[in-house]
């Protein structure tokens, strides 16, 4: 291997952001429930890096311990969005 291919792999990653709101008890009581909560979340929200590959968190190549830290083009992390309503009876 050559040092020509070495890149700075430092990064800042936000893996989860969740926002929620609990409605007042007065509204919950009118709907005959104890509690109402709505929420939204994002998994793998963002990554800040100068790394040119998909994922700066490089993994070993299929368990090959002779080439640690080599990026073999692993897939990027998937981003997922979730929304929900939690009702407590």
ABEGO torsion letter per residue (X at the ends): XBAAABBBABBBBBABBBBBBBBBAAAAAAAGBABBBBBBBBBGABBBBABABABABBBBBGGBAABBGBBAGBBBBBBBBBBBBBBBX
